[in-house]
Amino acid sequence: MAWAGSPGPGGVPAVPVASGRSIPVLGLGTSHHGGYSHGAVVHALQKCGIRHIDTAKRYGCESLLQRAIRESGVKREDLWITTKLWHSDYGYENTKKACLESCERLGVEYLDLYLIHWPDAQVPGKSNREVRAETWRAMEELYEKGLCKSIGVSNFLISHLEQLKEDCVITPHVNQVEYHPFQRPQELVDYCRSRDIVFEGYCPLAKGEALTHPAVIQLAKKYGRTPAQICIRWSIQNGIVTIPKSTKAERIEENCKVFDFTIAEDDVEILNGMHDGRHVSWDPTSIV
């Protein structure tokens, strides 16, 4: 599917979320792992039209982002800021406290999206399901109070989402999961769509593994694009909100130039056919 999304701030198309908001279909992933670049974030905001920043408490760069956002001069209301709750803060009271602390580090009064980062709770004496439900109740409250404009989960599978459906009131607005040509969990994508959960994909380049695949290289030549642009465009055309990560200004610029061409359906199918189930990030399959 091609995006019918209307251009949001910065000119990147945005799609509706069940919370009544609109999320830009392309974001900038940030993390401390592999480095954090202040200059690259400022460049993305000032020169590339990026308005969607994705981070997490676990990445350790929320307070660094506060400085980059301030320096960029982009208005808070034009930004979509996502951060995530790490399992060491799961539980009803801890979640509310952790959210306020993330807001403080980021220098914001609200979050556009707050995600439960990982389905495994690791709380002694309590089941994962129990802790996820208790944590989600706090998320629902943060949403109702307006501290989080949208709430969601990350790395959740159908089984985790089904449990949450039985245990809680509000359906997650977003599920952020690994998504690239080798890892295209179509059943999960379809499930999320059926429940009006926006599907977000991280690691769209499979940590660089997709860039050297002959099929990707061939399509890059055919379209006069880079392998990274092919992977990101493919993900977006498949209806996935896509968040590539880079600390280099020129790479971020390249990653953003994906709205002025379309990959033909036959070629999308070639990329779809590369799925082999491999994970380049965490694999939540064994988590109950």
NUDOMAR-792868 format. One record per residue: x, y, z of N, C-alpha, C in turn; residue in one letter. Coordinates in nm, 2 decimals, padded with zeros to 4 digits. Layout:
# NUDOMAR-792868
  neast nnorth    nup caeast canorth   caup  ceast cnorth    cup rest
      X      Y      Z      X       Y      Z      X      Y      Z    A
...
END
This chain:
# NUDOMAR-792868
  neast nnorth    nup caeast canorth   caup  ceast cnorth    cup rest
  00.08 -00.12  00.00  00.00   00.00  00.00  00.09  00.12  00.00    M
  00.04  00.23 -00.07  00.12   00.35 -00.07  00.05  00.44  00.04    A
  00.12  00.53  00.10  00.06   00.61  00.21 -00.03  00.71  00.15    W
 -00.15  00.72  00.20 -00.24   00.82  00.17 -00.22  00.94  00.27    A
 -00.13  00.91  00.36 -00.10   01.00  00.47 -00.07  01.14  00.42    G
 -00.13  01.24  00.49 -00.11   01.38  00.45  00.02  01.43  00.51    S
  00.10  01.52  00.44  00.22   01.56  00.49  00.21  01.63  00.63    P
  00.29  01.59  00.72  00.29   01.65  00.86  00.39  01.76  00.86    G
  00.42  01.81  00.98  00.53   01.91  00.99  00.66  01.86  00.93    P
  00.74  01.93  00.86  00.86   01.89  00.80  00.84  01.82  00.67    G
  00.71  01.80  00.63  00.69   01.75  00.49  00.68  01.59  00.49    G
  00.71  01.52  00.60  00.70   01.38  00.60  00.56  01.34  00.62    V
  00.50  01.25  00.53  00.36   01.20  00.55  00.34  01.15  00.69    P
  00.22  01.17  00.74  00.18   01.12  00.87  00.06  01.03  00.86    A
  00.05  00.93  00.95 -00.07   00.85  00.95 -00.15  00.85  01.08    V
 -00.28  00.84  01.08 -00.36   00.85  01.20 -00.33  00.73  01.30    P
 -00.34  00.77  01.43 -00.32   00.68  01.54 -00.46  00.68  01.61    V
 -00.50  00.56  01.67 -00.63   00.55  01.73 -00.65  00.65  01.85    A
 -00.54  00.71  01.89 -00.55   00.82  02.00 -00.60  00.95  01.95    S
 -00.62  00.96  01.81 -00.66   01.08  01.75 -00.55  01.17  01.70    G
 -00.43  01.12  01.72 -00.31   01.20  01.67 -00.26  01.14  01.54    R
 -00.16  01.20  01.48 -00.10   01.15  01.36  00.05  01.14  01.38    S
  00.11  01.02  01.34  00.25   00.99  01.36  00.32  01.00  01.22    I
  00.43  01.07  01.21  00.51   01.08  01.09  00.56  00.94  01.05    P
  00.55  00.90  00.93  00.58   00.76  00.89  00.73  00.73  00.89    V
  00.81  00.84  00.90  00.96   00.82  00.91  01.01  00.89  01.03    L
  01.09  00.82  01.11  01.14   00.88  01.23  01.29  00.86  01.24    G
  01.35  00.92  01.34  01.50   00.90  01.36  01.51  00.82  01.49    L
  01.57  00.70  01.48  01.60   00.62  01.59  01.73  00.67  01.66    G
  01.74  00.68  01.79  01.86   00.72  01.86  01.89  00.63  01.97    T
  02.02  00.62  02.00  02.06   00.53  02.10  02.21  00.56  02.14    S
  02.25  00.51  02.25  02.39   00.53  02.29  02.47  00.41  02.24    H
  02.41  00.30  02.21  02.48   00.19  02.15  02.52  00.22  02.01    H
  02.65  00.22  01.98  02.70   00.26  01.85  02.71  00.41  01.85    G
  02.70  00.48  01.96  02.72   00.62  01.97  02.60  00.70  01.96    G
  02.61  00.83  02.01  02.50   00.92  01.99  02.57  01.05  01.94    Y
  02.51  01.11  01.83  02.56   01.23  01.78  02.47  01.35  01.79    S
  02.51  01.44  01.87  02.43   01.56  01.89  02.41  01.64  01.75    H
  02.52  01.65  01.68  02.52   01.72  01.55  02.42  01.65  01.45    G
  02.42  01.52  01.45  02.34   01.45  01.36  02.19  01.47  01.39    A
  02.15  01.47  01.52  02.01   01.50  01.55  01.97  01.64  01.52    V
  02.06  01.74  01.54  02.03   01.87  01.51  02.01  01.89  01.36    V
  02.10  01.82  01.28  02.09   01.82  01.13  01.96  01.76  01.08    H
  01.92  01.65  01.14  01.80   01.58  01.10  01.68  01.67  01.12    A
  01.68  01.75  01.23  01.56   01.83  01.26  01.57  01.96  01.18    L
  01.68  02.02  01.16  01.69   02.15  01.09  01.69  02.13  00.94    Q
  01.76  02.03  00.89  01.78   02.02  00.74  01.71  01.91  00.67    K
  01.66  01.81  00.74  01.60   01.69  00.68  01.45  01.68  00.69    C
  01.39  01.77  00.77  01.25   01.76  00.79  01.20  01.66  00.88    G
  01.30  01.60  00.96  01.26   01.50  01.06  01.19  01.57  01.17    I
  01.07  01.51  01.21  01.00   01.56  01.32  00.96  01.45  01.42    R
  01.01  01.33  01.39  00.97   01.21  01.48  01.10  01.16  01.53    H
  01.12  01.17  01.66  01.24   01.12  01.73  01.20  01.00  01.82    I
  01.27  00.89  01.81  01.25   00.77  01.88  01.36  00.74  01.98    D
  01.34  00.73  02.11  01.44   00.70  02.20  01.39  00.60  02.31    T
  01.46  00.59  02.42  01.42   00.50  02.53  01.51  00.53  02.65    A
  01.45  00.50  02.76  01.53   00.52  02.89  01.66  00.43  02.87    K
  01.64  00.31  02.82  01.76   00.22  02.82  01.87  00.27  02.73    R
  01.84  00.35  02.63  01.94   00.40  02.54  02.03  00.51  02.61    Y
  01.99  00.56  02.72  02.07   00.65  02.79  02.10  00.79  02.73    G
  02.01  00.83  02.64  02.04   00.96  02.57  01.92  01.06  02.58    C
  01.83  01.04  02.67  01.71   01.13  02.67  01.76  01.27  02.71    E
  01.85  01.29  02.80  01.89   01.42  02.84  01.97  01.49  02.73    S
  02.04  01.41  02.65  02.12   01.46  02.54  02.03  01.51  02.43    L
  01.92  01.44  02.42  01.82   01.48  02.32  01.75  01.62  02.35    L
  01.74  01.64  02.48  01.68   01.77  02.52  01.76  01.88  02.47    Q
  01.89  01.87  02.47  01.98   01.98  02.43  01.97  01.99  02.27    R
  01.97  01.88  02.20  01.96   01.88  02.05  01.83  01.94  02.01    A
  01.72  01.91  02.07  01.59   01.96  02.04  01.59  02.11  02.06    I
  01.64  02.15  02.17  01.64   02.29  02.20  01.72  02.37  02.10    R
  01.84  02.31  02.07  01.93   02.38  01.97  01.87  02.39  01.83    E
  01.79  02.29  01.80  01.73   02.28  01.66  01.63  02.39  01.63    S
  01.57  02.44  01.74  01.47   02.55  01.72  01.34  02.50  01.68    G
  01.32  02.37  01.66  01.19   02.32  01.62  01.09  02.33  01.74    V
  00.97  02.37  01.72  00.87   02.39  01.82  00.83  02.25  01.88    K
  00.81  02.25  02.01  00.76   02.12  02.07  00.64  02.06  02.00    R
  00.54  02.15  01.97  00.42   02.10  01.92  00.43  02.04  01.78    E
  00.54  02.07  01.71  00.57   02.01  01.58  00.65  01.88  01.58    D
  00.68  01.84  01.70  00.76   01.72  01.72  00.68  01.60  01.77    L
  00.72  01.48  01.72  00.66   01.36  01.78  00.78  01.29  01.85    W
  00.77  01.28  01.98  00.87   01.22  02.07  00.82  01.09  02.13    I
  00.89  00.99  02.10  00.86   00.86  02.16  00.98  00.82  02.25    T
  00.94  00.77  02.37  01.04   00.70  02.46  00.98  00.58  02.51    T
  01.06  00.50  02.58  01.01   00.37  02.63  01.05  00.34  02.77    K
  00.96  00.26  02.83  00.98   00.22  02.97  01.06  00.09  02.98    L
  01.16  00.08  03.05  01.25  -00.04  03.06  01.19 -00.13  03.18    W
  01.22 -00.26  03.17  01.15  -00.35  03.26  01.19 -00.33  03.41    H
  01.30 -00.27  03.43  01.34  -00.24  03.57  01.24 -00.14  03.64    S
  01.16 -00.07  03.55  01.06   00.02  03.60  00.92 -00.03  03.59    D
  00.90 -00.16  03.55  00.76  -00.21  03.54  00.69 -00.21  03.67    Y
  00.56 -00.22  03.67  00.48  -00.22  03.79  00.40 -00.08  03.79    G
  00.29 -00.08  03.86  00.20   00.04  03.86  00.26  00.17  03.90    Y
  00.32  00.17  04.02  00.37   00.30  04.07  00.50  00.34  04.00    E
  00.59  00.24  03.98  00.72   00.26  03.91  00.70  00.32  03.77    N
  00.60  00.27  03.70  00.58   00.32  03.56  00.55  00.47  03.56    T
  00.46  00.51  03.65  00.42   00.65  03.66  00.54  00.74  03.69    K
  00.62  00.69  03.78  00.74   00.76  03.82  00.84  00.77  03.71    K
  00.86  00.66  03.64  00.96   00.65  03.53  00.92  00.74  03.41    A
  00.79  00.75  03.39  00.74   00.84  03.28  00.77  00.99  03.31    C
  00.75  01.03  03.44  00.78   01.17  03.48  00.93  01.19  03.47    L
  01.01  01.09  03.50  01.16   01.11  03.50  01.20  01.12  03.35    E
  01.14  01.04  03.26  01.18   01.05  03.12  01.14  01.19  03.07    S
  01.02  01.24  03.10  00.98   01.37  03.06  01.08  01.48  03.11    C
  01.12  01.46  03.23  01.22   01.56  03.29  01.35  01.56  03.21    E
  01.40  01.43  03.19  01.53   01.42  03.11  01.52  01.48  02.97    R
  01.40  01.46  02.91  01.38   01.51  02.77  01.34  01.66  02.77    L
  01.31  01.71  02.89  01.27   01.85  02.90  01.14  01.88  02.83    G
  01.04  01.79  02.85  00.91   01.80  02.79  00.80  01.79  02.90    V
  00.68  01.84  02.87  00.57   01.83  02.96  00.48  01.71  02.93    E
  00.50  01.66  02.81  00.42   01.54  02.77  00.50  01.46  02.67    Y
  00.46  01.33  02.65  00.52   01.24  02.55  00.42  01.22  02.44    L
  00.46  01.22  02.32  00.37   01.18  02.21  00.34  01.04  02.21    D
  00.44  00.96  02.25  00.41   00.81  02.26  00.51  00.75  02.36    L
  00.45  00.67  02.45  00.52   00.60  02.56  00.50  00.45  02.53    Y
  00.61  00.37  02.53  00.60   00.23  02.50  00.65  00.14  02.61    L
  00.59  00.03  02.63  00.65  -00.07  02.72  00.75 -00.14  02.63    I
  00.88 -00.14  02.67  00.99  -00.17  02.58  01.00 -00.32  02.54    H
  00.96 -00.41  02.63  00.99  -00.55  02.62  00.89 -00.63  02.70    W
  00.84 -00.75  02.64  00.74  -00.82  02.71  00.78 -00.90  02.83    P
  00.91 -00.92  02.85  00.96  -00.99  02.97  00.98 -00.90  03.09    D
  00.90 -00.93  03.20  00.91  -00.84  03.31  01.02 -00.86  03.41    A
  01.06 -00.99  03.42  01.17  -01.03  03.52  01.14 -00.98  03.66    Q
  01.02 -00.99  03.71  00.99  -00.96  03.84  00.97 -01.09  03.93    V
  01.05 -01.11  04.03  01.04  -01.23  04.11  00.91 -01.25  04.17    P
  00.85 -01.37  04.16  00.73  -01.40  04.23  00.60 -01.35  04.15    G
  00.62 -01.29  04.04  00.50  -01.25  03.96  00.51 -01.30  03.82    K
  00.40 -01.33  03.75  00.41  -01.38  03.61  00.43 -01.25  03.53    S
  00.48 -01.27  03.41  00.50  -01.17  03.31  00.36 -01.10  03.28    N
  00.26 -01.19  03.27  00.13  -01.14  03.23  00.08 -01.04  03.34    R
  00.09 -01.08  03.46  00.05  -01.00  03.58  00.12 -00.86  03.58    E
  00.25 -00.86  03.56  00.32  -00.74  03.56  00.29 -00.65  03.44    V
  00.28 -00.71  03.32  00.24  -00.64  03.20  00.10 -00.57  03.22    R
  00.01 -00.64  03.28 -00.13  -00.58  03.30 -00.12 -00.47  03.40    A
 -00.05 -00.48  03.51 -00.04  -00.38  03.61  00.03 -00.26  03.55    E
  00.14 -00.28  03.47  00.21  -00.17  03.41  00.12 -00.10  03.31    T
  00.04 -00.18  03.23 -00.04  -00.12  03.13 -00.15 -00.03  03.19    W
 -00.20 -00.07  03.31 -00.30   00.01  03.38 -00.24  00.15  03.41    R
 -00.11  00.15  03.45 -00.05   00.28  03.48 -00.04  00.36  03.35    A
 -00.01  00.29  03.24  00.01   00.36  03.10 -00.13  00.42  03.07    M
 -00.24  00.34  03.09 -00.37   00.39  03.06 -00.40  00.52  03.14    E
 -00.36  00.52  03.26 -00.38   00.64  03.35 -00.30  00.76  03.30    E
 -00.17  00.73  03.26 -00.09   00.84  03.20 -00.15  00.90  03.07    L
 -00.21  00.81  03.00 -00.28   00.85  02.87 -00.40  00.94  02.91    Y
 -00.48  00.89  03.00 -00.60   00.96  03.04 -00.57  01.10  03.10    E
 -00.46  01.11  03.17 -00.42   01.24  03.23 -00.36  01.33  03.12    K
 -00.33  01.28  03.00 -00.27   01.36  02.90 -00.12  01.38  02.91    G
 -00.05  01.30  03.00  00.09   01.30  03.01  00.16  01.23  02.89    L
  00.08  01.13  02.84  00.12   01.05  02.72  00.01  01.07  02.62    C
  00.03  01.13  02.51 -00.07   01.15  02.41 -00.11  01.02  02.34    K
 -00.02  00.92  02.34 -00.05   00.79  02.28  00.03  00.69  02.36    S
 -00.01  00.57  02.37  00.06   00.47  02.45  00.07  00.34  02.37    I
  00.17  00.26  02.39  00.19   00.14  02.31  00.29  00.05  02.37    G
  00.33 -00.05  02.29  00.42  -00.16  02.33  00.52 -00.18  02.23    V
  00.63 -00.25  02.26  00.73  -00.28  02.17  00.77 -00.42  02.18    S
  00.80 -00.49  02.07  00.84  -00.63  02.07  00.73 -00.73  02.13    N
  00.61 -00.68  02.12  00.50  -00.77  02.16  00.45 -00.86  02.05    F
  00.42 -00.98  02.08  00.37  -01.08  01.98  00.22 -01.09  02.00    L
  00.15 -01.16  01.91  00.01  -01.17  01.92 -00.04 -01.22  02.06    I
  00.04 -01.32  02.11  00.00  -01.38  02.24  00.00 -01.28  02.35    S
  00.10 -01.19  02.35  00.11  -01.08  02.45  00.00 -00.98  02.43    H
 -00.03 -00.95  02.31 -00.14  -00.85  02.28 -00.28 -00.91  02.32    L
 -00.29 -01.04  02.30 -00.42  -01.10  02.33 -00.44 -01.10  02.48    E
 -00.33 -01.13  02.56 -00.35  -01.13  02.70 -00.38 -00.98  02.75    Q
 -00.32 -00.89  02.69 -00.34  -00.75  02.73 -00.49 -00.71  02.70    L
 -00.54 -00.76  02.59 -00.68  -00.74  02.55 -00.78 -00.79  02.66    K
 -00.74 -00.90  02.72 -00.83  -00.96  02.82 -00.81 -00.89  02.96    E
 -00.69 -00.84  02.98 -00.66  -00.78  03.11 -00.69 -00.63  03.13    D
 -00.70 -00.56  03.01 -00.70  -00.41  03.02 -00.81 -00.35  02.93    C
 -00.82 -00.22  02.94 -00.93  -00.15  02.87 -00.89 -00.09  02.74    V
 -00.78 -00.01  02.74 -00.73   00.06  02.62 -00.64 -00.03  02.53    I
 -00.67 -00.04  02.41 -00.58  -00.12  02.31 -00.46 -00.03  02.29    T
 -00.34 -00.09  02.29 -00.22  -00.02  02.25 -00.24  00.06  02.12    P
 -00.19  00.18  02.11 -00.20   00.26  01.99 -00.10  00.22  01.89    H
  00.01  00.16  01.94  00.13   00.13  01.85  00.20  00.00  01.90    V
  00.25 -00.08  01.81  00.34  -00.18  01.85  00.47 -00.17  01.76    N
  00.58 -00.15  01.83  00.71  -00.13  01.76  00.79 -00.25  01.76    Q
  00.82 -00.31  01.64  00.88  -00.44  01.63  00.99 -00.43  01.52    V
  01.08 -00.52  01.53  01.19  -00.54  01.43  01.12 -00.57  01.30    E
  01.16 -00.50  01.19  01.10  -00.52  01.06  01.20 -00.48  00.95    Y
  01.23 -00.58  00.87  01.32  -00.56  00.75  01.30 -00.67  00.66    H
  01.37 -00.67  00.54  01.34  -00.78  00.44  01.36 -00.92  00.49    P
  01.45 -00.94  00.59  01.47  -01.08  00.65  01.37 -01.11  00.76    F
  01.30 -01.01  00.81  01.22  -01.03  00.93  01.09 -00.95  00.90    Q
  00.99 -01.01  00.83  00.87  -00.95  00.80  00.76 -01.03  00.86    R
  00.72 -01.00  00.98  00.62  -01.08  01.05  00.48 -01.04  01.01    P
  00.44 -01.09  00.89  00.31  -01.04  00.83  00.19 -01.08  00.91    Q
  00.19 -01.19  00.98  00.08  -01.23  01.06  00.06 -01.13  01.17    E
  00.17 -01.08  01.23  00.16  -00.98  01.34  00.11 -00.85  01.29    L
  00.17 -00.81  01.17  00.13  -00.68  01.10 -00.03 -00.69  01.08    V
 -00.08 -00.80  01.02 -00.22  -00.81  00.99 -00.30 -00.81  01.12    D
 -00.26 -00.87  01.22 -00.33  -00.87  01.35 -00.34 -00.73  01.41    Y
 -00.22 -00.66  01.40 -00.22  -00.52  01.45 -00.32 -00.43  01.37    C
 -00.32 -00.45  01.24 -00.41  -00.37  01.16 -00.55 -00.40  01.19    R
 -00.58 -00.53  01.22 -00.72  -00.56  01.25 -00.77 -00.50  01.38    S
 -00.68 -00.46  01.46 -00.72  -00.40  01.59 -00.68 -00.25  01.60    R
 -00.65 -00.20  01.48 -00.62  -00.05  01.47 -00.50 -00.01  01.55    D
 -00.40 -00.10  01.56 -00.27  -00.08  01.62 -00.17 -00.04  01.51    I
 -00.11  00.08  01.52 -00.02   00.12  01.42  00.11  00.03  01.44    V
  00.16 -00.02  01.33  00.28  -00.11  01.33  00.40 -00.02  01.29    F
  00.50 -00.02  01.39  00.62   00.06  01.37  00.73 -00.04  01.35    E
  00.82 -00.02  01.26  00.93  -00.11  01.24  01.07 -00.05  01.27    G
  01.15 -00.12  01.35  01.29  -00.07  01.38  01.38 -00.17  01.31    Y
  01.51 -00.12  01.30  01.61  -00.20  01.23  01.58 -00.22  01.08    C
  01.53 -00.12  01.01  01.49  -00.14  00.87  01.60 -00.19  00.77    P
  01.72 -00.17  00.81  01.84  -00.21  00.73  01.90 -00.34  00.78    L
  01.83 -00.40  00.88  01.88  -00.53  00.94  02.02 -00.51  00.99    A
  02.05 -00.39  01.05  02.18  -00.36  01.10  02.29 -00.37  00.99    K
  02.25 -00.33  00.87  02.34  -00.33  00.76  02.34 -00.46  00.68    G
  02.28 -00.57  00.73  02.29  -00.70  00.66  02.21 -00.69  00.53    E
  02.10 -00.61  00.53  02.02  -00.61  00.40  02.09 -00.53  00.29    A
  02.19 -00.45  00.33  02.25  -00.36  00.23  02.34 -00.43  00.13    L
  02.38 -00.55  00.17  02.48  -00.62  00.08  02.41 -00.74  00.01    T
  02.28 -00.75  00.03  02.20  -00.86 -00.04  02.19 -00.83 -00.19    H
  02.22 -00.93 -00.27  02.22  -00.90 -00.42  02.09 -00.84 -00.47    P
  01.98 -00.89 -00.42  01.85  -00.84 -00.47  01.83 -00.69 -00.43    A
  01.88 -00.65 -00.32  01.87  -00.51 -00.27  01.96 -00.42 -00.36    V
  02.08 -00.47 -00.38  02.18  -00.40 -00.46  02.13 -00.38 -00.61    I
  02.07 -00.49 -00.66  02.01  -00.49 -00.80  01.90 -00.38 -00.81    Q
  01.81 -00.38 -00.71  01.70  -00.28 -00.71  01.75 -00.14 -00.69    L
  01.86 -00.12 -00.61  01.91   00.01 -00.59  01.97  00.06 -00.73    A
  02.03 -00.03 -00.80  02.08   00.01 -00.94  01.96  00.05 -01.03    K
  01.86 -00.04 -01.03  01.74  -00.02 -01.11  01.68  00.12 -01.09    K
  01.66  00.16 -00.96  01.59   00.28 -00.93  01.69  00.40 -00.91    Y
  01.82  00.38 -00.93  01.91   00.49 -00.91  01.91  00.54 -00.77    G
  01.90  00.45 -00.67  01.90   00.48 -00.53  02.00  00.40 -00.46    R
  02.01  00.43 -00.33  02.11   00.35 -00.24  02.03  00.23 -00.19    T
  02.10  00.12 -00.15  02.04   00.01 -00.09  01.96  00.05  00.04    P
  02.01  00.14  00.12  01.93   00.19  00.24  01.80  00.25  00.20    A
  01.80  00.33  00.09  01.67   00.40  00.05  01.57  00.29  00.00    Q
  01.62  00.19 -00.07  01.54   00.08 -00.11  01.47  00.01  00.01    I
  01.55 -00.02  00.11  01.49  -00.09  00.23  01.39  00.00  00.30    C
  01.42  00.13  00.32  01.33   00.22  00.39  01.20  00.24  00.31    I
  01.22  00.26  00.18  01.10   00.29  00.10  01.01  00.16  00.09    R
  01.07  00.04  00.08  01.00  -00.08  00.08  00.91 -00.09  00.21    W
  00.98 -00.06  00.33  00.91  -00.07  00.45  00.79  00.02  00.46    S
  00.81  00.15  00.42  00.71   00.25  00.42  00.59  00.21  00.32    I
  00.63  00.16  00.20  00.52   00.11  00.11  00.44  00.00  00.16    Q
  00.50 -00.08  00.25  00.43  -00.19  00.31  00.34 -00.14  00.43    N
  00.34 -00.01  00.45  00.25   00.05  00.55  00.31  00.05  00.69    G
  00.44  00.05  00.70  00.51   00.04  00.82  00.57  00.18  00.86    I
  00.54  00.23  00.98  00.60   00.35  01.03  00.75  00.31  01.05    V
  00.84  00.37  00.99  00.98   00.32  00.98  01.08  00.41  01.05    T
  01.17  00.35  01.14  01.26   00.43  01.22  01.40  00.39  01.20    I
  01.47  00.43  01.09  01.61   00.40  01.08  01.69  00.48  01.18    P
  01.81  00.42  01.21  01.90   00.48  01.32  02.03  00.51  01.25    K
  02.08  00.63  01.27  02.21   00.67  01.22  02.27  00.78  01.30    S
  02.40  00.79  01.31  02.47   00.90  01.38  02.54  00.99  01.28    T
  02.52  00.96  01.15  02.59   01.04  01.05  02.49  01.13  00.97    K
  02.52  01.26  00.97  02.43   01.35  00.91  02.40  01.31  00.76    A
  02.50  01.27  00.69  02.48   01.24  00.54  02.40  01.12  00.53    E
  02.41  01.02  00.62  02.33   00.90  00.61  02.18  00.93  00.64    R
  02.16  01.02  00.74  02.02   01.06  00.78  01.96  01.13  00.66    I
  02.04  01.21  00.59  01.99   01.29  00.48  01.94  01.19  00.37    E
  02.03  01.09  00.34  02.00   00.98  00.25  01.87  00.91  00.29    E
  01.86  00.87  00.41  01.75   00.79  00.46  01.62  00.87  00.45    N
  01.62  01.00  00.44  01.50   01.08  00.43  01.45  01.10  00.29    C
  01.54  01.07  00.19  01.50   01.10  00.05  01.43  00.97 -00.01    K
  01.32  00.95  00.05  01.25   00.82  00.01  01.10  00.85 -00.03    V
  01.07  00.98 -00.05  00.93   01.01 -00.08  00.91  01.06 -00.22    F
  01.02  01.05 -00.30  01.00   01.10 -00.44  01.02  00.99 -00.54    D
  01.00  00.86 -00.49  01.00   00.75 -00.59  00.91  00.64 -00.53    F
  00.87  00.55 -00.61  00.79   00.43 -00.57  00.85  00.31 -00.63    T
  00.85  00.20 -00.54  00.90   00.07 -00.59  00.78  00.00 -00.65    I
  00.80 -00.05 -00.77  00.69  -00.13 -00.84  00.65 -00.25 -00.76    A
  00.52 -00.29 -00.77  00.47  -00.40 -00.70  00.55 -00.53 -00.71    E
  00.59 -00.56 -00.83  00.67  -00.68 -00.85  00.80 -00.68 -00.77    D
  00.86 -00.56 -00.77  00.99  -00.54 -00.69  00.96 -00.55 -00.54    D
  00.85 -00.50 -00.50  00.81  -00.51 -00.35  00.80 -00.66 -00.32    V
  00.74 -00.74 -00.41  00.73  -00.88 -00.39  00.86 -00.95 -00.38    E
  00.96 -00.90 -00.46  01.10  -00.96 -00.45  01.15 -00.94 -00.31    I
  01.14 -00.82 -00.26  01.19  -00.79 -00.12  01.11 -00.86 -00.02    L
  00.98 -00.87 -00.04  00.89  -00.95  00.06  00.94 -01.10  00.06    N
  00.98 -01.15 -00.05  01.03  -01.29 -00.06  01.16 -01.32  00.01    G
  01.23 -01.21  00.06  01.36  -01.23  00.12  01.34 -01.28  00.27    M
  01.22 -01.27  00.32  01.20  -01.31  00.46  01.25 -01.45  00.49    H
  01.34 -01.46  00.59  01.38  -01.59  00.64  01.37 -01.61  00.79    D
  01.31 -01.51  00.85  01.28  -01.52  01.00  01.39 -01.48  01.09    G
  01.50 -01.44  01.03  01.62  -01.41  01.12  01.59 -01.27  01.20    R
  01.64 -01.27  01.32  01.64  -01.15  01.40  01.78 -01.09  01.40    H
  01.79 -00.96  01.39  01.92  -00.89  01.41  01.92 -00.82  01.55    V
  01.80 -00.82  01.61  01.79  -00.76  01.74  01.73 -00.87  01.84    S
  01.67 -00.83  01.94  01.61  -00.92  02.04  01.50 -01.01  01.98    W
  01.49 -01.13  02.02  01.38  -01.22  01.97  01.29 -01.25  02.09    D
  01.16 -01.20  02.08  01.07  -01.22  02.20  00.99 -01.35  02.19    P
  01.02 -01.44  02.10  00.94  -01.56  02.07  00.92 -01.65  02.19    T
  01.02 -01.66  02.28  01.02  -01.75  02.39  00.95 -01.69  02.52    S
  00.91 -01.56  02.51  00.86  -01.50  02.63  00.71 -01.52  02.64    I
  00.67 -01.58  02.76  00.53  -01.61  02.78  00.45 -01.49  02.83    V
END
